[in-house]
Amino acid sequence: MQTLTHPWRHQSLIRILTWREVSGRYRGSLLGSFWTLLTPLLLLCVYTLVFGVVAPTRWPGAEDQGIGMFALRLLAGMVVHGLLAETLSRAPTLITSQPNYVNKIVFPLETLGWVNLFTGLFHTAMALAVLVLLNGVLGTGFDLTLLALPVIFLPYALLLIGLVWLVAALGVYLRDLVQLIGPLIMVTMFLGPVFYPRSAMPAAAQPWLALNPITVPVEQVRRVVFESRWPQWEILAQYALVALAVYLFGLWAFTKLKKGFADVL
């Protein structure tokens, strides 16, 4: 129970470390925190050029909406995947990069996972605000269904923190995870509904796409933002149950494996 309640017991520590991580990332750069908004826009331009102009991808049912709506749909997928990419890419070295927290002081190591997640959520929130604003002005407009976006991201964040704990704990013992996690993140992007909808894949492959952790959040975000429809609550509830299971398993594995961190480091 102490492990389960640590986000509330150490909320001040998590808040301080998250702010230090966010503010320190762009310290000394010319544009500062503006890179939070500029980075997804630059990636959007590149991917739109490649998949919208050079090798055009057709979106079923949206052929007459133009390249602008294609770009917005692409940005929605990138925002969701970007949160996974940022959190998991740092997970293998989350503990090994902070040996002093393991060997020299008594530190609640589980909080590092929350700091990693909240840092990613900060940047995701900025990119999501850009998406909502652009779509409101240039796309399908604003709607009350946008209020459901936090409900969509809540189970997604829960699943990610479970994966972060699991990968961070295994990364202490298996240093090869640092090399493996990058290709796996790319797989989740290209085998997920980022550049195309699930319906564009062969019928036999569509059920397997549901195993990708970004599939449900991407589809539900697009449903809420571009179709002005509420999420599919049943699907979201099933995803939340899976996310809760991953969260609990990741926390359990981290709690068990952290007993040997000091010996390895």
N, C-alpha and C positions, 0 to 999 in steps of 0.2 A: 504493500500500500504506500509506503514511503516513496518507492520508485515511481509509482503511478502518479503521485501528487507532486512530484518535483517541479513541474512547470509553475505551479502556484507558489510553492515554497521558495523558489529561486527566481521569481519574476523580475525582481530588481536587477539581479545579476544578468539575466538574459537580456533585459532591456538595455543595460549599459554596454554589454559586449556587442549587441546588434548595432547600436548606434555607432560604436567605435569602428565596427567593420564597414558600415555603410559610408561613414564620413571619411574613413581612412583610405578607401579604395581609390578615390579621385583626388586625394589631397596632392596639391602641387601641379595638377594638370591644368591646362589653359581653360578648358570649357567646364571643368569641375563636374558637378552632378548632372549637368546637361547631357552628358554621355548616356545617362540612364534612358533618356528619350531618343537620343540620336542613334544609338546602336541598333535598336529594332527597326528604325526607319531605314537605315542603310542596308541592313539585311533584307528588308522588304523590297527595296529597289532592285537588289541583285536577283533575288528569287523571282520577282515579277518579270524581270527582263528575260530570265532563262526559261521559266515555265509558262509565261504569258505571251512572249514574243518570239523567242528563238525556237523553242519547242513547245508550242501552245498546248495547254491542257484544257480540255472542255469540261465544264461543270454541268452535269445533267440537270436540266430544268432552269439553268441560269445563262443560257447561251446569248440571250438578248440584253443582258445587263452590262456588258462591256468589261474591259480590262480593269476598270476601277473597282467594281464589286469583286472581281477575282482577286485583286490585291488585298482587299479588306478581309475576304474569307481566308486568304493565305496568312494574313497577319494574325487572325484569331488562332489558327493552328500553331503559329510560331510562338505566340504568347504563352499558350498552355505548355508546349514542349520546352520552351525556354526555362520555365520553372524547374522542370525535371532535369534539364541539362545543367543548370547552375548548381543545384543542390547535390546531384549525384556525382558530378565531375570532381567535386572537392571532398567527397565522402571518404575515398580510400586513404587520404592523408590527414583526415580530420584529427586523429589521435597522434599519429606519428610526427606531425608537424608541431605538436605541443607537448614535448616530453617533460617539460617542467611541471605541467599540470598533473602528470602521472607520478613522477618520482620525488618531487621536492615539497609539494604541498598537498593537503587534503582538499580535493576539488571535485564537485559534482560533475563528472564527465558527461553525463547525459545532457546537460545544458548546452554543450557544444553543438549537438544536433539541432536543438531549437534555434540557436543563433544562426546556424547555417540555413535553416528553413526560413526564418523571418527575414534574413537578408535577401534571400531569393524572392520572397513574397513582396518585399518593398519594391524591387525592380519590376516585378510582374505587375504590381498595382499601377505603376507609372505607365507601363506599356499598355495595360488594359484601358487606362484613362484615355490614352491617345486613340486606341481603337474605337471606343465608345463615342468620342468626340468627332472623329473623322466620319464614322458611320452616321452619326446624328446629323451632321452638316451636309455630307456628300452622298450618303447612302440611303438606308431605309428609315432613318429618323430615330427619334427617341420613343421609348415605350416603358410602361410600368414593369414589364417582364425583366428589365435590366436589374431590378431589385433582387432577382433570384441568383445573380452571379456569385455572391458570397456563399450561397448554399451549394453551388456547384463546386467551388474551390475548397470548401471545408473538408469533404472526404478525400479529395485529391491530395491536399496537404497532409492529411492524416496518413495516407498511404506512403507518401514520400518520406515523412519522418521515420516511419518504420523501416523503409529501405535504406535510409541514411544510416540509422543505427546498425543495421545488419552489415552493410558494406564497410562502415567505419571499423567495426569490431573485427571483421574478417581481414581488413586491410592491414591490421597490426601483424597478423600471422602470415598472410599471403601477400607479399609485396607485388606480385604479378597483377593484382587487381588494378593497380595504377595504369597499366598498359591495356588492360581489357575493358575498362569502363568506358573509355572514349568510343571505341567501335560499337559497343552496346547502345550507347546513347544515339549514335548515328542510325542504328538499326531501328530504334523506336521512332525516329523521325520519318525514315523512308518507308517503313512498314506500318505506318500509322496514317490517319486521315488528315495529314497536314497539307499536302499538295493535291489531294484528290479526295472525294468522298468515299465512303465504304462501298457504295453501290457501283463504283467504277472498277472494283476488283472482280475477278472471276467469282461466281457464286459459291464454288467449293471453298474458296479462301476467305470469304467474308466472315464466317463464324470465328476463324482463328484470329482475325483482326481484333476481336473483343478482348483477347488476352493481353493486348498492348495496354499498358496503364494509362496512356493518354487518349485512347479512343473515345471512351465515354465522356470525359470532360470536354474534349474538342467538339464532339457532336452536340453536346448540350449547350455549350457556349454559343455555337453558331445558331442553334435553334432559338435561343433567347434573344440574341443580338440582331440577327438578320431576318428571322421569320416572325418576330414579336409573339412567340408562343412560350408558354411556361414549360419548364423542363419535364421530361418524362419521369414522373416521380417513382414509378415502380423500378425502372432501370437504375435511377439514381440511388434508390434504397438498396438494391442488390449490390451496387458498387460500394456503397458505404459499409455494408457488412464485410465485404472483402477487404476494404481499407482498414477497418477496425481489426480484422484478423491479422493483417500484415503489420499493423502498428504494435499489437500485443506481442506477436512473435519477434519482431525486431527488437523491442524493448527487453523481452525475456532473453534473447540471444546476447544482447549487449551486456546485460547484467551478469550473465554467466561468464562470458568471455573476458570481461574487464578485470577479473581477478588475476589473470596472467599477464596483463599489460606491463606491469613494472618489471617482470622477469624478462620480457622480450625486449623492452626499450632500454 
